[in-house]
Amino acid sequence: MSIDWDVLATEARTMAARAYAPYSDVRVGACGVTDGGRLVRGCNVENASYGVTLCAECGLVSDLAAGGGGRLVAIAVVAGDGAPLAPCGRCRQILFEHGGSALRLFDGTPEGRTLDTLLPDAFGPDDVETRRGGLT
Ligand code: THU
């Protein structure tokens, strides 16, 4: 599937403008495309109890499931200035679950970068299946 980074980045910037970030003033927007060609979106939503803040990628994955699921093929995550933002560690793991190591991330280049460059040797669904038990 060819990826229209302009669409993903533009939608992610629109999402960043809708962020609820009164505490950090760091706005984050995300837009991804599924293997079915559907766009999914999210923005960060902060909370007075700082630790329960929702990252933009979490909102995007909720949109993915709520809209019928599918696999993520590519995603743009941007800050309020519109520039690409590298997902936090927790969100890398969350994105891995739904897009795998070949998920492509917007980095301003035509190719983008793949998730395995950000989360090498990821632990995922296959490991849960193959590593159950082990007591002898
Ligand atoms: N944030 C995200 O939305 N995604 C990330 O991958 C990194 C961090 C948000 C959370 C918080 O609202 C703000 O950025 C500052 O940490």
Backbone and ligand atoms as CSV (ligand in chain L), in Angstrom:
chain,resi,resn,atom,element,x,y,z
A,1,MET,N,N,0.849,-1.195,0.000
A,1,MET,CA,C,0.000,0.000,0.000
A,1,MET,C,C,0.888,1.249,0.000
A,2,SER,N,N,0.641,2.185,-0.914
A,2,SER,CA,C,1.422,3.426,-0.857
A,2,SER,C,C,0.830,4.325,0.232
A,3,ILE,N,N,1.691,5.022,0.904
A,3,ILE,CA,C,1.280,5.810,2.076
A,3,ILE,C,C,1.310,7.287,1.732
A,4,ASP,N,N,0.194,7.956,1.992
A,4,ASP,CA,C,0.126,9.399,1.753
A,4,ASP,C,C,0.475,10.109,3.064
A,5,TRP,N,N,1.767,10.365,3.224
A,5,TRP,CA,C,2.228,10.992,4.467
A,5,TRP,C,C,1.630,12.374,4.654
A,6,ASP,N,N,1.352,13.075,3.547
A,6,ASP,CA,C,0.783,14.424,3.675
A,6,ASP,C,C,-0.569,14.374,4.373
A,7,VAL,N,N,-1.384,13.383,3.980
A,7,VAL,CA,C,-2.708,13.245,4.611
A,7,VAL,C,C,-2.546,12.909,6.090
A,8,LEU,N,N,-1.693,11.928,6.384
A,8,LEU,CA,C,-1.523,11.506,7.781
A,8,LEU,C,C,-0.971,12.649,8.639
A,9,ALA,N,N,0.001,13.362,8.119
A,9,ALA,CA,C,0.600,14.452,8.897
A,9,ALA,C,C,-0.383,15.607,9.079
A,10,THR,N,N,-1.146,15.908,8.036
A,10,THR,CA,C,-2.128,16.999,8.146
A,10,THR,C,C,-3.192,16.667,9.183
A,11,GLU,N,N,-3.684,15.431,9.131
A,11,GLU,CA,C,-4.702,15.017,10.104
A,11,GLU,C,C,-4.125,14.977,11.524
A,12,ALA,N,N,-2.892,14.540,11.641
A,12,ALA,CA,C,-2.258,14.511,12.965
A,12,ALA,C,C,-2.107,15.937,13.513
A,13,ARG,N,N,-1.800,16.883,12.657
A,13,ARG,CA,C,-1.670,18.281,13.118
A,13,ARG,C,C,-3.028,18.825,13.552
A,14,THR,N,N,-4.073,18.434,12.843
A,14,THR,CA,C,-5.426,18.835,13.253
A,14,THR,C,C,-5.730,18.266,14.634
A,15,MET,N,N,-5.324,17.018,14.853
A,15,MET,CA,C,-5.546,16.385,16.158
A,15,MET,C,C,-4.751,17.088,17.255
A,16,ALA,N,N,-3.522,17.465,16.952
A,16,ALA,CA,C,-2.700,18.149,17.955
A,16,ALA,C,C,-3.368,19.454,18.407
A,17,ALA,N,N,-4.041,20.095,17.483
A,17,ALA,CA,C,-4.735,21.347,17.824
A,17,ALA,C,C,-5.917,21.093,18.755
A,18,ARG,N,N,-6.392,19.849,18.810
A,18,ARG,CA,C,-7.523,19.516,19.675
A,18,ARG,C,C,-7.077,18.893,21.002
A,19,ALA,N,N,-5.787,18.785,21.207
A,19,ALA,CA,C,-5.289,18.161,22.439
A,19,ALA,C,C,-5.802,18.912,23.668
A,20,TYR,N,N,-5.983,18.152,24.738
A,20,TYR,CA,C,-6.301,18.755,26.035
A,20,TYR,C,C,-5.038,18.616,26.880
A,21,ALA,N,N,-4.246,19.665,26.874
A,21,ALA,CA,C,-2.924,19.587,27.514
A,21,ALA,C,C,-2.646,20.824,28.371
A,22,PRO,N,N,-3.545,21.116,29.334
A,22,PRO,CA,C,-3.370,22.339,30.129
A,22,PRO,C,C,-2.208,22.271,31.110
A,23,TYR,N,N,-1.696,21.056,31.398
A,23,TYR,CA,C,-0.655,20.918,32.424
A,23,TYR,C,C,0.741,20.978,31.827
A,24,SER,N,N,0.953,20.210,30.756
A,24,SER,CA,C,2.291,20.212,30.150
A,24,SER,C,C,2.423,21.257,29.050
A,25,ASP,N,N,1.304,21.637,28.449
A,25,ASP,CA,C,1.308,22.491,27.251
A,25,ASP,C,C,2.053,21.821,26.095
A,26,VAL,N,N,2.154,20.498,26.127
A,26,VAL,CA,C,2.701,19.722,25.001
A,26,VAL,C,C,1.519,19.084,24.277
A,27,ARG,N,N,1.253,19.591,23.101
A,27,ARG,CA,C,0.148,19.049,22.309
A,27,ARG,C,C,0.675,17.944,21.407
A,28,VAL,N,N,-0.087,16.833,21.339
A,28,VAL,CA,C,0.307,15.724,20.479
A,28,VAL,C,C,-0.914,15.268,19.698
A,29,GLY,N,N,-0.702,15.050,18.412
A,29,GLY,CA,C,-1.765,14.526,17.555
A,29,GLY,C,C,-1.250,13.330,16.780
A,30,ALA,N,N,-2.149,12.396,16.500
A,30,ALA,CA,C,-1.760,11.187,15.773
A,30,ALA,C,C,-2.839,10.823,14.772
A,31,CYS,N,N,-2.395,10.352,13.626
A,31,CYS,CA,C,-3.319,9.808,12.631
A,31,CYS,C,C,-2.645,8.614,11.963
A,32,GLY,N,N,-3.380,7.520,11.889
A,32,GLY,CA,C,-2.858,6.321,11.259
A,32,GLY,C,C,-3.799,5.829,10.177
A,33,VAL,N,N,-3.274,4.918,9.350
A,33,VAL,CA,C,-4.104,4.288,8.326
A,33,VAL,C,C,-4.037,2.774,8.523
A,34,THR,N,N,-5.184,2.126,8.365
A,34,THR,CA,C,-5.250,0.673,8.553
A,34,THR,C,C,-5.016,-0.049,7.229
A,35,ASP,N,N,-4.874,-1.357,7.337
A,35,ASP,CA,C,-4.723,-2.175,6.122
A,35,ASP,C,C,-5.979,-2.127,5.252
A,36,GLY,N,N,-7.090,-1.675,5.829
A,36,GLY,CA,C,-8.309,-1.491,5.045
A,36,GLY,C,C,-8.459,-0.079,4.497
A,37,GLY,N,N,-7.474,0.774,4.764
A,37,GLY,CA,C,-7.496,2.129,4.235
A,37,GLY,C,C,-8.244,3.132,5.101
A,38,ARG,N,N,-8.633,2.719,6.285
A,38,ARG,CA,C,-9.374,3.608,7.184
A,38,ARG,C,C,-8.414,4.472,7.990
A,39,LEU,N,N,-8.771,5.740,8.163
A,39,LEU,CA,C,-7.974,6.638,8.996
A,39,LEU,C,C,-8.470,6.580,10.438
A,40,VAL,N,N,-7.523,6.547,11.370
A,40,VAL,CA,C,-7.851,6.572,12.794
A,40,VAL,C,C,-7.015,7.666,13.440
A,41,ARG,N,N,-7.571,8.258,14.485
A,41,ARG,CA,C,-6.969,9.483,15.022
A,41,ARG,C,C,-6.981,9.520,16.545
A,42,GLY,N,N,-6.128,10.351,17.094
A,42,GLY,CA,C,-6.143,10.560,18.531
A,42,GLY,C,C,-5.361,11.808,18.905
A,43,CYS,N,N,-5.643,12.325,20.103
A,43,CYS,CA,C,-4.869,13.437,20.662
A,43,CYS,C,C,-4.667,13.158,22.142
A,44,ASN,N,N,-3.670,13.796,22.732
A,44,ASN,CA,C,-3.442,13.558,24.166
A,44,ASN,C,C,-4.491,14.282,25.004
A,45,VAL,N,N,-4.845,13.633,26.102
A,45,VAL,CA,C,-5.854,14.164,27.023
A,45,VAL,C,C,-5.279,14.054,28.430
A,46,GLU,N,N,-4.920,15.209,28.988
A,46,GLU,CA,C,-4.263,15.217,30.295
A,46,GLU,C,C,-5.288,15.241,31.426
A,47,ASN,N,N,-4.757,15.127,32.642
A,47,ASN,CA,C,-5.617,15.017,33.819
A,47,ASN,C,C,-4.921,15.688,34.998
A,48,ALA,N,N,-5.704,16.241,35.915
A,48,ALA,CA,C,-5.137,16.865,37.108
A,48,ALA,C,C,-4.309,15.874,37.913
A,49,SER,N,N,-4.666,14.603,37.836
A,49,SER,CA,C,-3.838,13.542,38.404
A,49,SER,C,C,-2.894,13.100,37.293
A,50,TYR,N,N,-1.741,13.741,37.216
A,50,TYR,CA,C,-0.889,13.683,36.018
A,50,TYR,C,C,-0.677,12.278,35.460
A,51,GLY,N,N,-0.541,11.321,36.357
A,51,GLY,CA,C,-0.176,9.968,35.910
A,51,GLY,C,C,-1.221,9.270,35.084
A,52,VAL,N,N,-2.428,9.761,35.070
A,52,VAL,CA,C,-3.470,9.077,34.294
A,52,VAL,C,C,-3.707,9.748,32.938
A,53,THR,N,N,-2.803,10.604,32.545
A,53,THR,CA,C,-2.874,11.230,31.220
A,53,THR,C,C,-2.941,10.170,30.114
A,54,LEU,N,N,-3.742,10.470,29.108
A,54,LEU,CA,C,-3.852,9.588,27.938
A,54,LEU,C,C,-3.013,10.166,26.804
A,55,CYS,N,N,-2.097,9.374,26.282
A,55,CYS,CA,C,-1.306,9.813,25.129
A,55,CYS,C,C,-2.158,9.801,23.857
A,56,ALA,N,N,-1.705,10.545,22.875
A,56,ALA,CA,C,-2.426,10.611,21.599
A,56,ALA,C,C,-2.544,9.230,20.952
A,57,GLU,N,N,-1.488,8.425,21.086
A,57,GLU,CA,C,-1.490,7.101,20.451
A,57,GLU,C,C,-2.521,6.185,21.108
A,58,CYS,N,N,-2.755,6.382,22.414
A,58,CYS,CA,C,-3.787,5.582,23.100
A,58,CYS,C,C,-5.160,5.917,22.531
A,59,GLY,N,N,-5.421,7.197,22.332
A,59,GLY,CA,C,-6.694,7.595,21.733
A,59,GLY,C,C,-6.846,7.021,20.343
A,60,LEU,N,N,-5.759,7.015,19.596
A,60,LEU,CA,C,-5.794,6.468,18.232
A,60,LEU,C,C,-6.121,4.968,18.253
A,61,VAL,N,N,-5.526,4.241,19.158
A,61,VAL,CA,C,-5.789,2.795,19.226
A,61,VAL,C,C,-7.223,2.533,19.681
A,62,SER,N,N,-7.747,3.379,20.544
A,62,SER,CA,C,-9.153,3.257,20.923
A,62,SER,C,C,-10.054,3.499,19.700
A,63,ASP,N,N,-9.714,4.491,18.911
A,63,ASP,CA,C,-10.470,4.767,17.679
A,63,ASP,C,C,-10.386,3.576,16.722
A,64,LEU,N,N,-9.204,2.962,16.670
A,64,LEU,CA,C,-9.012,1.787,15.812
A,64,LEU,C,C,-9.990,0.666,16.198
A,65,ALA,N,N,-10.017,0.342,17.493
A,65,ALA,CA,C,-10.883,-0.752,17.939
A,65,ALA,C,C,-12.360,-0.362,17.823
A,66,ALA,N,N,-12.672,0.856,18.233
A,66,ALA,CA,C,-14.073,1.283,18.236
A,66,ALA,C,C,-14.654,1.339,16.827
A,67,GLY,N,N,-13.794,1.606,15.850
A,67,GLY,CA,C,-14.273,1.721,14.474
A,67,GLY,C,C,-14.271,0.420,13.702
A,68,GLY,N,N,-13.940,-0.681,14.377
A,68,GLY,CA,C,-14.009,-1.976,13.693
A,68,GLY,C,C,-12.705,-2.731,13.614
A,69,GLY,N,N,-11.621,-2.143,14.146
A,69,GLY,CA,C,-10.343,-2.848,14.210
A,69,GLY,C,C,-9.561,-2.791,12.910
A,70,GLY,N,N,-8.676,-3.760,12.745
A,70,GLY,CA,C,-7.761,-3.763,11.598
A,70,GLY,C,C,-6.336,-3.595,12.084
A,71,ARG,N,N,-5.409,-3.692,11.142
A,71,ARG,CA,C,-3.984,-3.529,11.462
A,71,ARG,C,C,-3.521,-2.151,11.028
A,72,LEU,N,N,-2.715,-1.539,11.882
A,72,LEU,CA,C,-2.108,-0.262,11.506
A,72,LEU,C,C,-0.981,-0.500,10.514
A,73,VAL,N,N,-0.973,0.265,9.447
A,73,VAL,CA,C,0.075,0.175,8.424
A,73,VAL,C,C,1.072,1.326,8.582
A,74,ALA,N,N,0.553,2.511,8.841
A,74,ALA,CA,C,1.412,3.696,8.981
A,74,ALA,C,C,0.744,4.681,9.918
A,75,ILE,N,N,1.584,5.487,10.565
A,75,ILE,CA,C,1.067,6.445,11.551
A,75,ILE,C,C,1.953,7.681,11.561
A,76,ALA,N,N,1.293,8.826,11.693
A,76,ALA,CA,C,2.018,10.079,11.925
A,76,ALA,C,C,1.691,10.547,13.336
A,77,VAL,N,N,2.728,10.859,14.097
A,77,VAL,CA,C,2.571,11.442,15.431
A,77,VAL,C,C,3.333,12.763,15.414
A,78,VAL,N,N,2.645,13.838,15.735
A,78,VAL,CA,C,3.292,15.151,15.674
A,78,VAL,C,C,3.031,15.932,16.951
A,79,ALA,N,N,3.899,16.882,17.229
A,79,ALA,CA,C,3.712,17.812,18.343
A,79,ALA,C,C,2.967,19.051,17.833
A,80,GLY,N,N,2.730,19.967,18.751
A,80,GLY,CA,C,1.965,21.166,18.411
A,80,GLY,C,C,2.604,22.018,17.332
A,81,ASP,N,N,3.909,21.894,17.157
A,81,ASP,CA,C,4.587,22.652,16.093
A,81,ASP,C,C,4.499,21.952,14.745
A,82,GLY,N,N,3.860,20.777,14.728
A,82,GLY,CA,C,3.690,20.047,13.475
A,82,GLY,C,C,4.804,19.078,13.149
A,83,ALA,N,N,5.878,19.113,13.924
A,83,ALA,CA,C,7.029,18.248,13.643
A,83,ALA,C,C,6.793,16.837,14.203
A,84,PRO,N,N,7.414,15.831,13.569
A,84,PRO,CA,C,7.262,14.457,14.060
A,84,PRO,C,C,7.733,14.332,15.504
A,85,LEU,N,N,7.041,13.484,16.246
A,85,LEU,CA,C,7.383,13.230,17.653
A,85,LEU,C,C,7.536,11.718,17.814
A,86,ALA,N,N,8.635,11.303,18.422
A,86,ALA,CA,C,8.859,9.873,18.650
A,86,ALA,C,C,7.978,9.402,19.800
A,87,PRO,N,N,7.155,8.374,19.583
A,87,PRO,CA,C,6.248,7.904,20.637
A,87,PRO,C,C,7.003,7.515,21.902
A,88,CYS,N,N,6.347,7.712,23.036
A,88,CYS,CA,C,6.938,7.311,24.311
A,88,CYS,C,C,7.038,5.780,24.373
A,89,GLY,N,N,7.766,5.282,25.353
A,89,GLY,CA,C,8.003,3.842,25.440
A,89,GLY,C,C,6.730,3.027,25.534
A,90,ARG,N,N,5.815,3.456,26.370
A,90,ARG,CA,C,4.541,2.722,26.531
A,90,ARG,C,C,3.784,2.680,25.210
A,91,CYS,N,N,3.787,3.791,24.508
A,91,CYS,CA,C,3.030,3.837,23.248
A,91,CYS,C,C,3.707,3.014,22.157
A,92,ARG,N,N,5.003,2.878,22.203
A,92,ARG,CA,C,5.679,1.991,21.237
A,92,ARG,C,C,5.150,0.576,21.397
A,93,GLN,N,N,5.019,0.142,22.631
A,93,GLN,CA,C,4.496,-1.195,22.900
A,93,GLN,C,C,3.038,-1.311,22.452
A,94,ILE,N,N,2.256,-0.304,22.717
A,94,ILE,CA,C,0.839,-0.323,22.323
A,94,ILE,C,C,0.718,-0.355,20.798
A,95,LEU,N,N,1.552,0.412,20.128
A,95,LEU,CA,C,1.511,0.409,18.657
A,95,LEU,C,C,1.982,-0.922,18.094
A,96,PHE,N,N,2.952,-1.551,18.750
A,96,PHE,CA,C,3.459,-2.852,18.287
A,96,PHE,C,C,2.346,-3.894,18.254
A,97,GLU,N,N,1.502,-3.864,19.255
A,97,GLU,CA,C,0.389,-4.829,19.337
A,97,GLU,C,C,-0.511,-4.748,18.099
A,98,HIS,N,N,-0.686,-3.544,17.569
A,98,HIS,CA,C,-1.670,-3.338,16.509
A,98,HIS,C,C,-1.074,-3.086,15.128
A,99,GLY,N,N,0.258,-2.994,15.067
A,99,GLY,CA,C,0.877,-2.760,13.765
A,99,GLY,C,C,2.112,-3.610,13.505
A,100,GLY,N,N,2.667,-4.182,14.579
A,100,GLY,CA,C,3.851,-5.023,14.414
A,100,GLY,C,C,5.100,-4.227,14.094
A,101,SER,N,N,6.190,-4.963,13.894
A,101,SER,CA,C,7.497,-4.331,13.737
A,101,SER,C,C,7.630,-3.527,12.439
A,102,ALA,N,N,6.781,-3.843,11.443
A,102,ALA,CA,C,6.885,-3.151,10.151
A,102,ALA,C,C,6.018,-1.898,10.070
A,103,LEU,N,N,5.306,-1.597,11.148
A,103,LEU,CA,C,4.506,-0.361,11.158
A,103,LEU,C,C,5.405,0.817,10.812
A,104,ARG,N,N,4.948,1.648,9.897
A,104,ARG,CA,C,5.765,2.771,9.457
A,104,ARG,C,C,5.349,4.058,10.161
A,105,LEU,N,N,6.348,4.817,10.587
A,105,LEU,CA,C,6.096,6.065,11.311
A,105,LEU,C,C,6.616,7.253,10.504
A,106,PHE,N,N,5.839,8.295,10.536
A,106,PHE,CA,C,6.203,9.541,9.863
A,106,PHE,C,C,7.457,10.144,10.499
A,107,ASP,N,N,8.445,10.429,9.644
A,107,ASP,CA,C,9.650,11.115,10.144
A,107,ASP,C,C,10.094,12.225,9.194
A,108,GLY,N,N,9.220,12.551,8.264
A,108,GLY,CA,C,9.535,13.626,7.322
A,108,GLY,C,C,10.216,13.146,6.058
A,109,THR,N,N,10.575,11.858,6.001
A,109,THR,CA,C,11.180,11.299,4.795
A,109,THR,C,C,10.113,10.508,4.027
A,110,PRO,N,N,10.332,10.265,2.742
A,110,PRO,CA,C,9.337,9.519,1.952
A,110,PRO,C,C,9.121,8.096,2.465
A,111,GLU,N,N,10.138,7.492,3.031
A,111,GLU,CA,C,10.021,6.102,3.493
A,111,GLU,C,C,9.431,6.007,4.886
A,112,GLY,N,N,9.633,7.024,5.703
A,112,GLY,CA,C,9.308,6.916,7.111
A,112,GLY,C,C,10.295,5.971,7.789
A,113,ARG,N,N,10.048,5.671,9.037
A,113,ARG,CA,C,10.885,4.696,9.751
A,113,ARG,C,C,9.968,3.600,10.279
A,114,THR,N,N,10.524,2.433,10.496
A,114,THR,CA,C,9.693,1.332,10.967
A,114,THR,C,C,9.788,1.211,12.489
A,115,LEU,N,N,8.751,0.646,13.056
A,115,LEU,CA,C,8.662,0.577,14.513
A,115,LEU,C,C,9.804,-0.231,15.119
A,116,ASP,N,N,10.314,-1.215,14.376
A,116,ASP,CA,C,11.389,-2.021,14.975
A,116,ASP,C,C,12.662,-1.222,15.221
A,117,THR,N,N,12.806,-0.054,14.565
A,117,THR,CA,C,13.967,0.788,14.872
A,117,THR,C,C,13.798,1.488,16.223
A,118,LEU,N,N,12.548,1.623,16.658
A,118,LEU,CA,C,12.265,2.285,17.932
A,118,LEU,C,C,12.045,1.289,19.064
A,119,LEU,N,N,11.647,0.057,18.683
A,119,LEU,CA,C,11.353,-0.968,19.689
A,119,LEU,C,C,11.907,-2.309,19.205
A,120,PRO,N,N,13.236,-2.437,19.232
A,120,PRO,CA,C,13.829,-3.700,18.777
A,120,PRO,C,C,13.520,-4.844,19.740
A,121,ASP,N,N,13.488,-6.063,19.187
A,121,ASP,CA,C,13.268,-7.267,20.016
A,121,ASP,C,C,12.016,-7.143,20.879
A,122,ALA,N,N,10.963,-6.653,20.264
A,122,ALA,CA,C,9.739,-6.395,21.033
A,122,ALA,C,C,9.120,-7.684,21.560
A,123,PHE,N,N,8.526,-7.582,22.710
A,123,PHE,CA,C,7.717,-8.664,23.272
A,123,PHE,C,C,6.290,-8.447,22.784
A,124,GLY,N,N,5.694,-9.485,22.188
A,124,GLY,CA,C,4.365,-9.299,21.626
A,124,GLY,C,C,3.471,-10.506,21.766
A,125,PRO,N,N,2.357,-10.511,21.049
A,125,PRO,CA,C,1.373,-11.587,21.163
A,125,PRO,C,C,1.970,-12.967,20.923
A,126,ASP,N,N,2.898,-13.109,19.997
A,126,ASP,CA,C,3.493,-14.427,19.734
A,126,ASP,C,C,4.228,-14.963,20.949
A,127,ASP,N,N,4.874,-14.060,21.686
A,127,ASP,CA,C,5.613,-14.494,22.873
A,127,ASP,C,C,4.679,-15.027,23.948
A,128,VAL,N,N,3.511,-14.416,24.051
A,128,VAL,CA,C,2.549,-14.897,25.043
A,128,VAL,C,C,2.166,-16.335,24.720
A,129,GLU,N,N,1.997,-16.611,23.418
A,129,GLU,CA,C,1.598,-17.964,23.011
A,129,GLU,C,C,2.707,-18.983,23.236
A,130,THR,N,N,3.934,-18.606,22.938
A,130,THR,CA,C,5.023,-19.587,22.940
A,130,THR,C,C,5.721,-19.727,24.289
A,131,ARG,N,N,5.479,-18.804,25.201
A,131,ARG,CA,C,6.240,-18.815,26.445
A,131,ARG,C,C,5.401,-19.100,27.682
A,132,ARG,N,N,4.210,-19.640,27.448
A,132,ARG,CA,C,3.397,-20.037,28.608
A,132,ARG,C,C,4.066,-21.198,29.318
A,133,GLY,N,N,3.728,-21.348,30.582
A,133,GLY,CA,C,4.195,-22.508,31.344
A,133,GLY,C,C,5.686,-22.440,31.584
A,134,GLY,N,N,6.375,-23.545,31.454
A,134,GLY,CA,C,7.827,-23.592,31.648
A,134,GLY,C,C,8.254,-24.281,32.917
A,135,LEU,N,N,7.318,-24.541,33.809
A,135,LEU,CA,C,7.697,-25.280,35.023
A,135,LEU,C,C,7.930,-26.747,34.666
A,136,THR,N,N,9.012,-27.304,35.155
A,136,THR,CA,C,9.273,-28.722,34.847
A,136,THR,C,C,9.089,-29.573,36.104
L,1,THU,N1,N,2.500,12.411,24.897
L,1,THU,C1,C,1.783,11.750,23.938
L,1,THU,O1,O,0.595,12.040,23.722
L,1,THU,N2,N,2.394,10.775,23.231
L,1,THU,C2,C,3.704,10.419,23.364
L,1,THU,O2,O,4.149,9.466,22.723
L,1,THU,C3,C,4.582,11.203,24.233
L,1,THU,C4,C,3.877,12.071,25.224
L,1,THU,C5,C,1.841,13.449,25.681
L,1,THU,C6,C,1.495,13.036,27.083
L,1,THU,C7,C,1.447,14.367,27.799
L,1,THU,O3,O,0.143,14.893,27.679
L,1,THU,C8,C,2.408,15.249,27.028
L,1,THU,O4,O,2.684,14.569,25.810
L,1,THU,C9,C,3.713,15.533,27.756
L,1,THU,O5,O,4.310,14.358,28.195
